[in-house]
Amino acid sequence: MRNRGLDPHLLHAWLYARSIARGLPLPVPDHGGFRVDTHSKTEIVRWVFPKMGPGLEELAQSIAAPGHLLKLCGAADELQTALPTGWALHAPAYVMRARGAPTARPLAGGYRIETEHTGMVMAARIFSDAGEMAASGYATQTQDAFIYDRIVTEPQHRRKGLGHAIMATLRTARQNPASPELLVATTEGRALYSTLGWETISPYSTASIPDPASGP
């Protein structure tokens, strides 16, 4: 059975907050999904679709250059069916939603946490006593969602509960208790968030045309 996709309103709420968190243009409806004109060093534009539809396949057929990403709230093999020859799938990811408040834990010894607020965005960073940044993350509250973004724990500082500490600290910026808490996780991150009470609500698949200039 194919994935039913994601509620378009929930997807838009996440994308809208993500754009604010990253200083990107806001998403706009396009081809049955949402387009974000990222214009970064690695991508020009991305389209994110809540489910499969004719607009996704039509768009894929019209793209012939790298830097244009197609993303689907669905499995990779489902996205593959809409792609012409020459496209490549990226590593899998997952849209996740919190099911409750995380259990509070003390920060591991030898670390300190700092926070910073810039407009609607909160940043949290954990430093070791030696001054090395060990973990970091961002969160944004909008009217429709509270999202976590770019949660990273450096390899040499993992398995010390730092990711949990970042998430719990960011959550203090949540102003609307009724707003859904959302994030998109890698396969590795999904395992962590599942232990913190998060549930996977959709696969999140990505494809693009490889850039020959970035090859070996």
Long-range contacts (C-beta under 8 A, 24 or more apart in sequence): 2-52, 2-74, 2-75, 2-78, 3-51, 3-73, 3-74, 3-75, 3-78, 3-202, 3-203, 4-51, 5-49, 5-50, 5-51, 5-52, 5-72, 5-73, 5-74, 5-202, 6-50, 6-51, 6-73, 6-95, 6-201, 6-202, 7-50, 8-50, 9-144, 10-145, 10-180, 10-182, 11-48, 11-50, 11-73, 11-95, 12-144, 13-142, 13-144, 13-145, 13-180, 13-182, 14-95, 14-145, 14-147, 14-182, 14-184, 15-48, 16-142, 16-144, 16-145, 17-140, 17-141, 17-142, 17-144, 17-145, 17-146, 17-147, 17-182, 18-140, 18-147, 18-149, 20-119, 20-120, 20-121, 20-140, 20-142, 21-121, 21-138, 21-139, 21-140, 21-147, 21-149, 21-150, 22-149, 30-55, 31-55, 31-56, 31-58, 31-59, 32-56, 42-67, 43-67, 43-68, 43-69, 43-208, 44-68, 45-69, 46-70, 46-71, 47-71, 48-72, 48-73, 49-73, 49-74, 52-78, 52-79, 52-81, 52-82, 56-82, 57-82, 60-84, 60-87, 60-207, 63-209, 64-209, 65-209, 66-208, 66-209, 66-210, 66-211, 66-212, 67-208, 67-211, 68-208, 68-209, 69-206, 69-207, 69-208, 70-206, 70-207, 70-208, 71-204, 71-205, 71-206, 71-207, 72-204, 72-205, 72-206, 73-202, 73-203, 73-204, 74-202, 74-203, 74-205, 75-203, 75-205, 76-203, 76-205, 78-205, 79-205, 79-206, 79-207, 80-207, 83-207, 86-209, 87-207, 87-208, 87-209, 88-207, 88-208, 88-209, 88-210, 89-205, 89-206, 89-207, 90-205, 90-206, 90-207, 90-208, 91-186, 91-187, 92-186, 92-187, 92-203, 92-204, 92-205, 93-184, 93-185, 93-186, 93-187, 93-203, 93-204, 93-205, 93-206, 94-184, 94-185, 94-187, 94-190, 94-200, 94-202, 94-203, 94-204, 95-182, 95-183, 95-184, 95-200, 95-201, 95-202, 95-203, 95-204, 96-182, 96-183, 96-184, 96-185, 96-190, 96-193, 96-198, 96-199, 96-200, 96-201, 97-180, 97-181, 97-182, 97-198, 97-199, 97-201, 98-180, 98-181, 98-182, 98-196, 98-197, 98-198, 99-197, 99-198, 99-199, 100-197, 101-171, 101-197, 102-164, 102-167, 102-168, 102-171, 102-196, 102-197, 104-168, 105-161, 105-164, 105-165, 105-168, 107-161, 107-162, 107-165, 108-160, 108-161, 108-162, 108-165, 111-160, 111-162, 111-165, 113-165, 113-166, 113-169, 115-169, 117-173, 122-170, 122-173, 124-166, 124-169, 124-170, 126-157, 126-162, 126-165, 126-166, 128-157, 134-162, 135-162, 135-163, 135-165, 135-166, 136-166, 137-166, 137-167, 137-170, 138-170, 139-170, 139-171, 139-173, 139-174, 141-173, 141-174, 141-175, 141-176, 141-179, 142-179, 143-176, 143-179, 144-179, 145-179, 145-180, 145-181, 145-182, 146-171, 146-173, 146-174, 146-176, 146-179, 146-180, 146-181, 146-182, 147-181, 147-182, 147-183, 148-181, 148-182, 148-183, 149-183, 151-183, 151-189, 163-192, 164-196, 167-196
